[in-house]
Amino acid sequence: KRRMLRSKKMYDLCFRSLQGLPLPARALTTLLIESIMGRLLRSDDVIVCSYVWMSNHVHMQVFSLDCKALIHFHGRLKKSLTDFLKRLLTISRLHLWDNDTTLGAVLDLEAAIERVVYTYLNPVRAGIVRSIDDYKGCNTWKEFLSVPPDVNAVVEKEVPWVLATDIEPLSHDNPSLSEERDLIDLIQEKTSSRVTHTVRIMPFKWLEVFNVIDPSQIEEIRKRIITRVRDEESRLSPKKDTPRRIEG
């Protein structure tokens, strides 16, 4: 009964570090972020719909029934990532995050669509890639493109349960690919006997807030978002060799 009384809301979340994260768009960063999220997303109080992690900030859209649970998720996410980075950098103290965090309910469907478009365009607007398709950082674009047009469509990924003590220091904050690969292998070896956690992404769950549940409507909104992203990619990179096909 308590769950039924809580209102469904879509929230837009953004928080920034004071400086860039080590390995912002590489496999080790994704491994650590996904391990943290898998531990934190073990209930339906917070459902992650979309995100893009940049070198110094993250944009994320979530569906939540409980604002307190969302605040807890946000706080633990930042603390856990800080703890991991302290191990990587061999430092005991790290003031990593800016005090300003954007965490607000999105109350209008058009505004919600705009936030999703803005999130997926971040790497392009930053000049890192020509298209979100090419971005190697932790993100949910492939999940957004691939799931059926259903508010309950879900992509699940099993991720290791990584502890801070599993992480060995880096030689410096931009190590070689071989050093990064060695550390990933070591972490996987240390975590192989532990239970895994599941990162669950539900790319269209936020539409339930706006009573959009019909598959044809969901597909139309997906196509709108893709078109907006592609149009902006073309505007920012007018010299692409070939036009990109609109998925969906």
Salt bridges, closest charged atoms under 4 A:
ASP12 OD2 - ARG115 NE 3.31
GLU34 OE1 - LYS157 NZ 2.79
ASP44 OD1 - ARG200 NH1 3.41
ASP45 OD1 - ARG3 NH1 3.38
ASP45 OD1 - ARG6 NH2 3.24
ASP66 OD2 - ARG6 NH1 2.92
ASP83 OD2 - LYS79 NZ 2.98
ASP83 OD1 - LYS86 NZ 3.93
GLU110 OE1 - ARG224 NH2 2.72
GLU114 OE1 - ARG228 NH2 2.30
ASP133 OD2 - ARG230 NH1 2.86
ASP133 OD2 - ARG244 NH1 3.45
ASP134 OD2 - ARG244 NH2 3.43
GLU156 OE2 - ARG200 NE 3.42
ASP166 OD2 - ARG194 NH1 2.66
GLU168 OE2 - LYS190 NZ 3.22
GLU180 OE1 - ARG26 NE 2.87
ASP185 OD1 - ARG181 NH2 2.95
GLU208 OE2 - LYS8 NZ 2.73
GLU208 OE1 - LYS205 NZ 2.83
GLU219 OE1 - ARG222 NH2 2.73
GLU232 OE2 - ARG125 NH2 3.78
GLU232 OE2 - ARG235 NH2 2.61
GLU233 OE1 - ARG230 NH1 2.98
GLU233 OE1 - LYS240 NZ 3.72
GLU247 OE2 - ARG230 NH2 2.80
